[in-house]
Amino acid sequence: MSANPAQHPKQRLYGERIIAADETVEGIGRIVTGIVLAPSAPVYWWIAFAGACGLIVVFAVSLVHLWAGNAATPVVSALAIASYDWWVGIAHGSLLVSAVLLLAGVEWRCAVIRIAETVALLGAIVAGFYALLPLGRPGWLDPALPWRGAVGLLPPFGSPAAWDATGLACCIVVCAGLWYVGLLPDLATLRDGAVEAAQARAEADGAGRPPSLLRARVFSLLAVGWRGSAVQWQRWIEAYRAIALLGALLVIVLQAGASVELAGSAPPGRHDTLLPVTLLVGAVLSGVGITGALIVVIRAVYGLGGLITRRHLDVLSRMILVLGLASLYCHVAETLSTLLHGDAVARGIVARGVDGDLAWIFWSIVVCGLLPVQVFWLPRARRSGLLIALVGALVAIGTYADHVMLLVVSLQSEAVPLPADANVPGIGDVVTFAGSIGLFLALLLLVLRSLPIVSIAQTRQLAIVHNAPEATAAVAAGPDDTDVPIRRIGAAFASEKSLAAAVAALLGRDRGFRLDACGPVPMPSVFAALRPVEHPIRRTALVSSLAGGFGFLALCLAGALWLSPLGTGARLQASWPFFVLPSVAVALATGTLAILVTLLVRSRLPQRSMAIEGPGFPRSARNRFRLTAEIRDGTDDAERIARRLAGLPADAGRPSAMRRVPR
């Protein structure tokens, strides 16, 4: 049987649709916003949220016990540091996956990118929660703020602890910026949906009861007046991609910094030249594993099979397989390098891991992190949601065991002068880790209840490309108000092509009006027809990043000269190489903040949108491509505009509905 000629080439290649054939622009908005705007959460949501809160309560009790001084130890628990690094790795891996998919422009990213961004942000927040804990120390905030020493000393700037604090803060800023920029158009969709839902409930209650618009006002505040104009969409794309690039660079910088910190420490097993690659691969693998497991669960619970298709499951499983193979190569290469060229202590740790008291940690890495991914060589397994969720969870367990092997086991050797039981895991470590999982799940459930977990804007773009006839149904025309002076003319169009043709036809004439073209998805052809003044966001990002990075470097040098005028150990006074990595991280975070401000300013946000809905012109027109012509005082362009639009060819610019708004 020959392939369907109307089928997209990539669909023929994979044998699966990237989006269900019956998904439309309006239907996608209704499905995704319906999850958020439902009057009450389902029972299973409350059960899961109660379980997550239970873990947090158990941890809170343990923390009170720790504050009382009953569990203080002379050093920070290495298992707690391993847990912290595991959460940081999940955040970095998810951020890198989201950034790379966005920069590569892969069209199936819409079902993955929002969940990956959410996992990255929540993982960074939980890691920050770990960094703010005493973790066995009597002083509050000591691990996160090393310059507040518990013994009254002020360590020099540029210490590894300061790197961690600075890098984590920058990671949270970049993750939050990428997450919010991607969410901005969807917040406007939620705003409009909340208004409709409130009006529908008010009509159902009857007796002229006014609608409750509290939720709509909250979404309106977060959406800052986004209306989906062609200029806003273009600025949004530039800002989104620019922050994604900064995020990818930040992950590479922070992972390189982590490997440098480990290489500068005394314990064996931390000095392999392949360690930076191993850490980066492990971080991405854990991020993809957690993201894949969550995607499968969300798809099944909320019935999103039309938006998250079997094609997405196949791609996720392939990503896990490739990253699993890369991780397997790194572990085998490190083990062989240690056995062939390592010292006696390092070889002893490998031997204890294979057959000794540490064997359970080593074989947890193998059984959970390296072997399960091999099941995805089978085509049927790559389309099994249950297997993807199971393997994703196992991969996360395996990467955690890898962090324990690297950070905890290396301290249990003769080369490190610590008591034998200094870093033995205790009940406090287990409870703290369980509390961090509870915090992550609680925050994730709140996001699922409050915000769209699938990108509405990018999924709509897929529907227009793959389901064009169904996705762009016309809006019925309504009556016109022609007997009074006209302030504004609004028109709805069936496609971006028609809107671009109408804009070009109107801009080619002398006019006393201002055009505003809006739509539910990015509109590059309409943006080109409008010919606005270009203001590249990437230039602002570059200048701001350089200013922030060099400013932070100068601040660190000044602080080092003031706090440590004699230097420390073998370090020279104000040794600038120690400040390079945190300065680069601050530069990337500064660039992210500058991009956010530039996006709002150059998109003229916040502002009020110009609504064209009214009698005969339904609110569903906001899900269509639409044009608004604002008529200036003292002109009679309204009728000329209406005649010009009505005279355009049906397939090249004629609107499907038009409405005149009187003064």
TAVEN-V736674 format. One record per residue. N is the residue number from 0. RES is the residue in three letters. OMEGA is omega in whole degrees, 0 to 359 (NA if undefined). Layout:
N,RES,OMEGA  N,RES,OMEGA
This chain:
0,MET,181  1,SER,180  2,ALA,178  3,ASN,183  4,PRO,180  5,ALA,183  6,GLN,180  7,HIS,182  8,PRO,181  9,LYS,176  10,GLN,178  11,ARG,181  12,LEU,184  13,TYR,181  14,GLY,180  15,GLU,175  16,ARG,178  17,ILE,176  18,ILE,183  19,ALA,185  20,ALA,183  21,ASP,179  22,GLU,180  23,THR,180  24,VAL,181  25,GLU,180  26,GLY,179  27,ILE,178  28,GLY,181  29,ARG,182  30,ILE,186  31,VAL,179  32,THR,178  33,GLY,177  34,ILE,183  35,VAL,187  36,LEU,177  37,ALA,183  38,PRO,181  39,SER,179  40,ALA,177  41,PRO,185  42,VAL,183  43,TYR,176  44,TRP,180  45,TRP,178  46,ILE,179  47,ALA,181  48,PHE,177  49,ALA,177  50,GLY,178  51,ALA,178  52,CYS,176  53,GLY,176  54,LEU,179  55,ILE,180  56,VAL,178  57,VAL,179  58,PHE,180  59,ALA,177  60,VAL,179  61,SER,180  62,LEU,176  63,VAL,177  64,HIS,180  65,LEU,179  66,TRP,180  67,ALA,178  68,GLY,184  69,ASN,183  70,ALA,182  71,ALA,178  72,THR,185  73,PRO,181  74,VAL,176  75,VAL,182  76,SER,179  77,ALA,177  78,LEU,176  79,ALA,177  80,ILE,176  81,ALA,177  82,SER,177  83,TYR,180  84,ASP,178  85,TRP,178  86,TRP,177  87,VAL,178  88,GLY,177  89,ILE,179  90,ALA,180  91,HIS,181  92,GLY,179  93,SER,178  94,LEU,180  95,LEU,179  96,VAL,179  97,SER,182  98,ALA,182  99,VAL,178  100,LEU,180  101,LEU,181  102,LEU,179  103,ALA,178  104,GLY,179  105,VAL,189  106,GLU,181  107,TRP,184  108,ARG,189  109,CYS,180  110,ALA,185  111,VAL,195  112,ILE,182  113,ARG,178  114,ILE,178  115,ALA,178  116,GLU,179  117,THR,178  118,VAL,179  119,ALA,182  120,LEU,181  121,LEU,176  122,GLY,178  123,ALA,179  124,ILE,179  125,VAL,176  126,ALA,175  127,GLY,175  128,PHE,176  129,TYR,183  130,ALA,182  131,LEU,181  132,LEU,176  133,PRO,178  134,LEU,178  135,GLY,179  136,ARG,178  137,PRO,184  138,GLY,180  139,TRP,179  140,LEU,181  141,ASP,180  142,PRO,183  143,ALA,181  144,LEU,187  145,PRO,179  146,TRP,171  147,ARG,184  148,GLY,182  149,ALA,181  150,VAL,175  151,GLY,179  152,LEU,179  153,LEU,180  154,PRO,182  155,PRO,174  156,PHE,179  157,GLY,178  158,SER,180  159,PRO,179  160,ALA,177  161,ALA,176  162,TRP,182  163,ASP,182  164,ALA,180  165,THR,181  166,GLY,180  167,LEU,178  168,ALA,179  169,CYS,178  170,CYS,179  171,ILE,180  172,VAL,182  173,VAL,179  174,CYS,179  175,ALA,179  176,GLY,179  177,LEU,180  178,TRP,183  179,TYR,179  180,VAL,177  181,GLY,183  182,LEU,189  183,LEU,179  184,PRO,181  185,ASP,176  186,LEU,176  187,ALA,176  188,THR,176  189,LEU,177  190,ARG,180  191,ASP,179  192,GLY,179  193,ALA,177  194,VAL,179  195,GLU,180  196,ALA,179  197,ALA,178  198,GLN,179  199,ALA,178  200,ARG,179  201,ALA,178  202,GLU,179  203,ALA,178  204,ASP,177  205,GLY,178  206,ALA,176  207,GLY,182  208,ARG,180  209,PRO,181  210,PRO,175  211,SER,187  212,LEU,182  213,LEU,180  214,ARG,179  215,ALA,179  216,ARG,178  217,VAL,179  218,PHE,178  219,SER,178  220,LEU,180  221,LEU,181  222,ALA,176  223,VAL,175  224,GLY,179  225,TRP,179  226,ARG,176  227,GLY,177  228,SER,182  229,ALA,179  230,VAL,178  231,GLN,179  232,TRP,181  233,GLN,177  234,ARG,179  235,TRP,179  236,ILE,180  237,GLU,181  238,ALA,181  239,TYR,181  240,ARG,180  241,ALA,178  242,ILE,177  243,ALA,177  244,LEU,178  245,LEU,178  246,GLY,178  247,ALA,178  248,LEU,180  249,LEU,179  250,VAL,181  251,ILE,181  252,VAL,183  253,LEU,177  254,GLN,175  255,ALA,177  256,GLY,178  257,ALA,179  258,SER,177  259,VAL,177  260,GLU,181  261,LEU,181  262,ALA,180  263,GLY,180  264,SER,186  265,ALA,187  266,PRO,179  267,PRO,178  268,GLY,182  269,ARG,189  270,HIS,180  271,ASP,181  272,THR,178  273,LEU,186  274,LEU,178  275,PRO,179  276,VAL,179  277,THR,179  278,LEU,181  279,LEU,179  280,VAL,179  281,GLY,178  282,ALA,180  283,VAL,179  284,LEU,179  285,SER,178  286,GLY,179  287,VAL,179  288,GLY,178  289,ILE,180  290,THR,179  291,GLY,179  292,ALA,179  293,LEU,179  294,ILE,180  295,VAL,181  296,VAL,180  297,ILE,179  298,ARG,182  299,ALA,185  300,VAL,185  301,TYR,177  302,GLY,182  303,LEU,181  304,GLY,178  305,GLY,180  306,LEU,175  307,ILE,190  308,THR,177  309,ARG,175  310,ARG,178  311,HIS,178  312,LEU,179  313,ASP,180  314,VAL,179  315,LEU,180  316,SER,176  317,ARG,177  318,MET,179  319,ILE,180  320,LEU,181  321,VAL,179  322,LEU,176  323,GLY,177  324,LEU,177  325,ALA,178  326,SER,177  327,LEU,179  328,TYR,181  329,CYS,181  330,HIS,179  331,VAL,180  332,ALA,179  333,GLU,180  334,THR,179  335,LEU,179  336,SER,179  337,THR,181  338,LEU,184  339,LEU,188  340,HIS,182  341,GLY,178  342,ASP,185  343,ALA,181  344,VAL,180  345,ALA,178  346,ARG,177  347,GLY,178  348,ILE,178  349,VAL,180  350,ALA,178  351,ARG,179  352,GLY,181  353,VAL,183  354,ASP,181  355,GLY,183  356,ASP,178  357,LEU,186  358,ALA,183  359,TRP,178  360,ILE,180  361,PHE,183  362,TRP,171  363,SER,176  364,ILE,183  365,VAL,187  366,VAL,184  367,CYS,188  368,GLY,188  369,LEU,185  370,LEU,185  371,PRO,183  372,VAL,182  373,GLN,179  374,VAL,183  375,PHE,167  376,TRP,181  377,LEU,182  378,PRO,181  379,ARG,179  380,ALA,182  381,ARG,180  382,ARG,179  383,SER,179  384,GLY,180  385,LEU,180  386,LEU,180  387,ILE,179  388,ALA,181  389,LEU,180  390,VAL,177  391,GLY,178  392,ALA,179  393,LEU,178  394,VAL,177  395,ALA,178  396,ILE,180  397,GLY,178  398,THR,176  399,TYR,177  400,ALA,178  401,ASP,177  402,HIS,178  403,VAL,179  404,MET,184  405,LEU,189  406,LEU,184  407,VAL,185  408,VAL,181  409,SER,178  410,LEU,181  411,GLN,180  412,SER,182  413,GLU,182  414,ALA,182  415,VAL,183  416,PRO,177  417,LEU,175  418,PRO,184  419,ALA,183  420,ASP,185  421,ALA,184  422,ASN,175  423,VAL,181  424,PRO,178  425,GLY,181  426,ILE,178  427,GLY,178  428,ASP,181  429,VAL,181  430,VAL,178  431,THR,179  432,PHE,177  433,ALA,177  434,GLY,178  435,SER,176  436,ILE,177  437,GLY,178  438,LEU,179  439,PHE,181  440,LEU,180  441,ALA,178  442,LEU,179  443,LEU,179  444,LEU,177  445,LEU,177  446,VAL,179  447,LEU,182  448,ARG,189  449,SER,188  450,LEU,179  451,PRO,182  452,ILE,174  453,VAL,182  454,SER,181  455,ILE,184  456,ALA,183  457,GLN,176  458,THR,175  459,ARG,178  460,GLN,175  461,LEU,180  462,ALA,179  463,ILE,181  464,VAL,188  465,HIS,182  466,ASN,189  467,ALA,182  468,PRO,182  469,GLU,188  470,ALA,187  471,THR,178  472,ALA,185  473,ALA,177  474,VAL,182  475,ALA,180  476,ALA,181  477,GLY,181  478,PRO,180  479,ASP,174  480,ASP,187  481,THR,185  482,ASP,181  483,VAL,177  484,PRO,186  485,ILE,177  486,ARG,186  487,ARG,174  488,ILE,177  489,GLY,181  490,ALA,178  491,ALA,184  492,PHE,184  493,ALA,184  494,SER,176  495,GLU,179  496,LYS,179  497,SER,179  498,LEU,179  499,ALA,178  500,ALA,179  501,ALA,178  502,VAL,179  503,ALA,180  504,ALA,181  505,LEU,180  506,LEU,181  507,GLY,183  508,ARG,173  509,ASP,187  510,ARG,172  511,GLY,182  512,PHE,179  513,ARG,183  514,LEU,175  515,ASP,182  516,ALA,183  517,CYS,179  518,GLY,182  519,PRO,182  520,VAL,175  521,PRO,185  522,MET,183  523,PRO,180  524,SER,177  525,VAL,177  526,PHE,178  527,ALA,179  528,ALA,179  529,LEU,179  530,ARG,178  531,PRO,177  532,VAL,183  533,GLU,175  534,HIS,184  535,PRO,179  536,ILE,183  537,ARG,178  538,ARG,177  539,THR,179  540,ALA,181  541,LEU,181  542,VAL,181  543,SER,179  544,SER,179  545,LEU,180  546,ALA,180  547,GLY,181  548,GLY,180  549,PHE,176  550,GLY,179  551,PHE,177  552,LEU,178  553,ALA,178  554,LEU,179  555,CYS,179  556,LEU,178  557,ALA,178  558,GLY,179  559,ALA,179  560,LEU,183  561,TRP,186  562,LEU,183  563,SER,184  564,PRO,182  565,LEU,183  566,GLY,181  567,THR,177  568,GLY,181  569,ALA,182  570,ARG,177  571,LEU,179  572,GLN,179  573,ALA,180  574,SER,189  575,TRP,181  576,PRO,180  577,PHE,184  578,PHE,186  579,VAL,184  580,LEU,177  581,PRO,178  582,SER,177  583,VAL,179  584,ALA,178  585,VAL,178  586,ALA,180  587,LEU,177  588,ALA,177  589,THR,177  590,GLY,178  591,THR,179  592,LEU,178  593,ALA,178  594,ILE,179  595,LEU,180  596,VAL,180  597,THR,178  598,LEU,181  599,LEU,184  600,VAL,184  601,ARG,172  602,SER,180  603,ARG,177  604,LEU,358  605,PRO,179  606,GLN,176  607,ARG,179  608,SER,179  609,MET,183  610,ALA,176  611,ILE,180  612,GLU,179  613,GLY,179  614,PRO,180  615,GLY,179  616,PHE,194  617,PRO,179  618,ARG,178  619,SER,177  620,ALA,180  621,ARG,177  622,ASN,180  623,ARG,173  624,PHE,188  625,ARG,184  626,LEU,177  627,THR,177  628,ALA,179  629,GLU,184  630,ILE,179  631,ARG,180  632,ASP,176  633,GLY,179  634,THR,178  635,ASP,183  636,ASP,186  637,ALA,182  638,GLU,178  639,ARG,178  640,ILE,181  641,ALA,180  642,ARG,180  643,ARG,179  644,LEU,180  645,ALA,181  646,GLY,179  647,LEU,178  648,PRO,183  649,ALA,182  650,ASP,183  651,ALA,170  652,GLY,181  653,ARG,181  654,PRO,176  655,SER,176  656,ALA,181  657,MET,179  658,ARG,175  659,ARG,179  660,VAL,182  661,PRO,178  662,ARG,NA
